[in-house]
Amino acid sequence: METNGRAASRRVSGKASRRAVVGAVLGAGLALGGGMAAPAAEARPGPTGPGGLTEASPASLSTEDPPTDPSADPSPTPPVTASVQVGARELFVGDFETGDFSQWNTCQAKGFNGRCRNIGAGNDQMRIVSGADARQGRHAARFNIRPGDVPPFGGRERSEVQSNAEGAVVHEGDERWYQWSMKFPENFENPSGGWFIVLQWHSSSGSPPLAINVDNDGRIRIGGDGLKSEPKRWLGSVRRGEWVDYTLHVKFSRDRGTGFVEGWENGQQTVPRYNRASMKDDENYLKQGVYRDEGPETWVMQDGMRITGP
């Protein structure tokens, strides 16, 4: 599948900036309702977003300031799900609470392969949504994908963000917890092509050794065609029109006996820990959004990405 995405995008990669307040808001929002709680010592109260626009274009996104009193927030409270204990050290936050894509290094979509800070709140292929559309905080990202949405460097259809920040890159022996949320449209059609990737840990070349795929039967799978011989597990099913929270705990290694993966859906463990290799070379970098070979017009919303370590 992907053979040239890294080479084309690393030229524009750099350290992803992050603000301390983002981590506080994310930890509090997920602990209250997202089903992916931060350790108790890290959880701090913070404001959540007001009700706002639905699937707004970048030009019409809400500019209303957040309320100073969290109790005055009129937005609906996300459903409470069980919490999952994650790592004690926050390493990366890519939850779009900056109101743009600047937490990520590189944005790749039809006609665009460049720094995410230059895309701002987005375009027709990827955009920031606000208010009640977000899962936590005030903002989420919507990744639109249509037939023929191929970036300038070629390949297949994609609308993705990438991070090469220190906290988002992993090496042999690293242990990480990934927390994020996804929402598919109510009319989402099960993929009919060869792959539909929503999260991938990519090596220097070839297909990703570890990825979250949507299968042709609508199941969300832990896989990675870069290591076809490694066992696959099903994390859950596409729940159309609903926000669903995920946690993945990974020990990264090229050795199956050392590496492992386990996963949770809405706070319930659906994938018990199992051993598998998750690397092909000396490092993996993170990509989020939609990458597929073909299919009809659709979208996926993502929110709340947070990476922690022991």
C-alpha positions in Angstrom: 0.0 0.0 0.0 1.8 3.1 1.1 5.3 3.3 -0.3 6.1 7.0 -0.5 4.1 8.8 2.1 6.9 9.1 4.6 9.5 10.2 2.0 7.2 13.0 0.8 6.1 14.1 4.2 9.3 13.9 6.3 10.6 17.0 4.5 8.0 19.1 6.2 8.0 17.3 9.6 9.1 19.0 12.7 8.6 19.1 16.4 4.9 19.3 17.2 4.1 22.0 19.7 1.8 21.4 22.6 0.4 23.5 25.4 0.1 22.3 28.9 -3.5 23.5 29.1 -4.4 21.1 26.2 -3.4 18.1 28.3 -5.4 19.4 31.3 -8.6 19.9 29.3 -8.2 16.5 27.5 -7.5 14.6 30.7 -10.5 16.1 32.4 -12.8 15.7 29.5 -12.0 12.0 28.9 -12.1 11.2 32.7 -15.6 12.8 32.9 -17.2 11.1 29.9 -14.9 9.8 27.3 -14.2 6.4 28.8 -10.4 6.8 28.7 -9.4 8.4 31.9 -6.0 9.8 32.8 -4.3 8.7 36.0 -5.9 10.2 39.0 -2.9 12.4 39.8 -3.2 14.0 36.4 -6.9 14.6 36.2 -7.8 18.3 36.7 -11.1 20.1 36.1 -11.3 22.1 32.9 -14.0 23.7 30.7 -15.8 21.8 28.0 -17.1 23.3 24.9 -20.4 25.1 24.3 -23.0 23.9 21.9 -22.2 25.2 18.4 -22.3 24.6 14.7 -22.9 21.3 13.0 -20.3 20.3 10.3 -19.5 23.9 9.6 -17.1 25.0 6.9 -13.9 26.6 8.2 -15.1 30.1 7.3 -18.2 29.7 9.5 -16.7 27.9 12.5 -17.7 29.4 15.9 -15.4 32.1 17.3 -17.3 32.3 20.6 -15.1 32.2 23.7 -15.5 29.3 26.0 -17.4 30.0 29.2 -15.3 30.9 32.2 -17.6 28.8 34.4 -17.7 25.1 33.4 -21.0 24.7 35.2 -22.6 27.1 32.7 -21.6 25.0 29.7 -24.9 24.2 27.7 -23.4 21.4 25.6 -24.6 17.8 26.2 -22.6 15.6 28.5 -21.0 12.6 26.7 -22.2 9.2 27.9 -20.2 7.9 30.8 -18.2 4.8 30.1 -15.8 2.7 32.1 -12.3 4.2 32.5 -9.0 2.6 31.4 -5.8 3.1 33.4 -3.2 4.5 31.1 0.4 5.7 31.3 1.6 8.2 33.9 3.6 10.4 31.5 1.8 12.4 28.8 3.9 12.3 25.7 1.7 13.8 22.9 -1.7 15.4 22.5 -3.3 15.8 19.1 -6.9 16.5 20.1 -7.5 19.6 17.9 -8.3 21.8 20.9 -6.1 24.5 19.3 -9.0 25.0 16.9 -6.8 24.0 13.9 -4.4 21.2 12.8 -1.3 22.8 14.3 -0.7 20.0 16.9 0.2 17.7 13.9 3.2 18.1 11.6 2.0 17.2 8.1 -1.4 17.2 6.5 -1.9 15.1 3.4 -5.0 15.2 1.2 -6.1 15.9 -2.4 -3.9 18.7 -3.7 -2.1 19.2 -0.4 1.0 17.7 1.3 2.5 20.3 3.7 2.7 21.7 7.1 -0.5 21.4 9.1 -0.1 24.9 10.4 -0.5 26.2 6.9 -3.9 24.5 6.5 -5.3 26.2 9.6 -8.9 25.1 10.5 -8.9 23.0 7.3 -10.3 22.8 3.8 -12.7 20.6 1.9 -10.8 17.5 2.6 -10.2 17.9 6.4 -11.8 20.5 8.7 -12.2 21.3 12.3 -15.7 20.9 13.7 -16.8 22.6 16.9 -19.3 22.7 19.7 -21.8 19.8 20.0 -20.0 17.9 17.1 -16.9 17.4 19.2 -16.5 14.3 21.5 -14.5 16.2 24.2 -13.6 19.8 24.7 -14.6 22.2 21.9 -13.1 20.8 18.8 -12.8 17.6 16.7 -11.6 16.8 13.2 -13.6 15.6 10.3 -11.7 13.8 7.5 -13.6 13.8 4.2 -12.7 11.3 1.5 -14.0 11.1 -2.1 -13.1 9.1 -5.1 -9.9 10.5 -6.6 -8.7 12.3 -3.4 -5.1 11.5 -4.0 -2.3 13.8 -2.6 0.4 15.4 -4.8 2.9 12.6 -4.2 0.5 9.9 -5.6 -0.6 6.7 -4.0 -4.3 6.1 -3.2 -7.1 8.1 -1.6 -6.3 9.8 1.7 -7.1 12.6 4.1 -4.6 12.2 7.0 -2.5 14.0 9.6 0.9 12.9 10.6 3.2 13.5 13.6 6.9 13.0 13.8 7.0 14.7 17.2 9.2 12.9 19.8 6.2 11.8 21.7 4.5 10.3 18.7 7.5 8.4 17.3 8.3 5.0 18.8 11.4 2.8 18.8 12.2 -0.8 19.8 11.0 -1.5 23.3 8.8 1.5 23.8 5.5 1.0 25.6 2.6 3.4 24.9 -1.1 3.9 25.5 -3.2 5.6 22.8 -6.6 7.1 23.5 -8.8 8.5 20.8 -12.5 8.6 19.7 -14.1 8.0 16.3 -17.5 8.7 14.7 -18.7 7.4 11.4 -21.7 8.8 9.5 -25.1 7.1 9.8 -25.0 6.2 6.2 -21.5 4.8 6.3 -21.0 2.0 3.8 -18.8 -0.9 4.7 -15.5 -0.7 2.7 -15.4 -2.8 -0.5 -11.8 -2.2 -1.4 -8.6 -3.7 -0.1 -8.0 -1.4 2.9 -9.6 1.4 4.9 -7.2 2.7 7.5 -8.1 5.2 10.2 -4.9 5.0 12.3 -1.5 3.8 11.4 2.0 3.4 12.9 4.2 3.7 9.8 7.7 2.6 9.2 10.2 4.1 6.7 8.6 2.3 3.7 5.9 0.0 2.6 2.7 -0.8 4.3 2.3 0.0 8.1 3.3 -2.8 10.4 0.6 -1.8 12.8 -2.8 -0.1 11.9 -6.4 0.2 12.8 -8.5 -0.9 9.8 -12.2 -1.0 8.9 -12.9 -4.4 7.4 -15.3 -5.1 4.6 -17.8 -6.5 7.1 -17.8 -3.3 9.2 -15.5 -4.6 12.0 -12.6 -2.4 13.3 -9.5 -4.5 13.2 -6.0 -4.3 14.7 -3.8 -5.3 11.9 -1.1 -3.9 9.6 -0.3 -5.2 6.2 3.3 -4.4 6.6 3.5 -7.6 8.7 0.9 -9.9 7.1 2.0 -12.9 9.2 1.1 -11.3 12.5 -2.2 -12.2 14.2 -5.1 -9.8 13.8 -7.7 -8.9 16.4 -11.1 -7.2 16.2 -11.5 -4.2 18.4 -15.2 -3.6 17.8 -17.7 -2.8 15.1 -18.5 0.4 13.3 -21.3 2.1 15.3 -22.8 4.5 12.8 -23.7 7.9 14.0 -22.1 7.4 17.4 -18.9 8.6 19.1 -16.9 5.5 20.3 -13.9 5.7 22.5 -10.8 3.5 22.1 -7.7 2.7 24.0 -4.7 0.7 22.7 -1.8 -0.4 24.8 1.2 -1.4 22.7 4.7 -2.7 23.4 6.7 -2.0 20.2 9.1 -4.5 19.0 10.3 -6.4 15.8 10.1 -9.5 17.9 6.8 -11.2 18.3 7.8 -12.6 21.7 8.5 -9.1 23.1 5.8 -7.0 21.4 2.2 -7.0 22.5 -1.1 -5.2 21.9 -4.3 -5.0 23.9 -7.4 -2.8 23.3 -10.6 -1.4 24.8 -13.8 -0.1 23.3 -15.8 2.4 25.4 -13.8 1.3 28.4 -14.5 -2.4 28.0 -11.6 -4.7 27.1 -12.4 -6.3 23.7 -8.8 -7.4 22.9 -7.0 -9.2 25.7 -3.2 -8.8 25.5 -1.6 -10.9 22.8 1.9 -11.0 21.4 2.8 -9.7 18.0 5.6 -7.8 16.2 4.7 -4.2 15.5 7.8 -2.8 13.8 9.8 -3.5 10.6 12.7 -1.2 11.2 14.0 1.2 13.9 11.0 3.5 14.3 7.3 4.1 13.6 5.5 7.4 13.2 1.8 8.1 13.7 -0.9 9.0 11.2 -4.6 9.6 11.8 -7.5 10.2 9.4 -8.6 8.1 6.4 -6.4 6.2 4.0 -8.0 3.7 1.5 -7.6 2.3 -1.9 -11.1 3.2 -3.2 -14.7 3.7 -2.3 -17.7 6.2 -2.2 -17.7 9.6 -0.7 -17.7 9.4 3.1 -16.1 10.8 6.2 -14.7 9.9 9.6 -14.5 12.2 12.6 -11.7 11.8 15.2 -11.0 13.4 18.5 -9.1 13.2 21.7 -5.8 11.7 20.6 -3.5 11.4 23.6 -0.4 9.3 24.0 1.0 8.3 27.4 4.0 6.2 28.6 5.0 4.5 31.8 
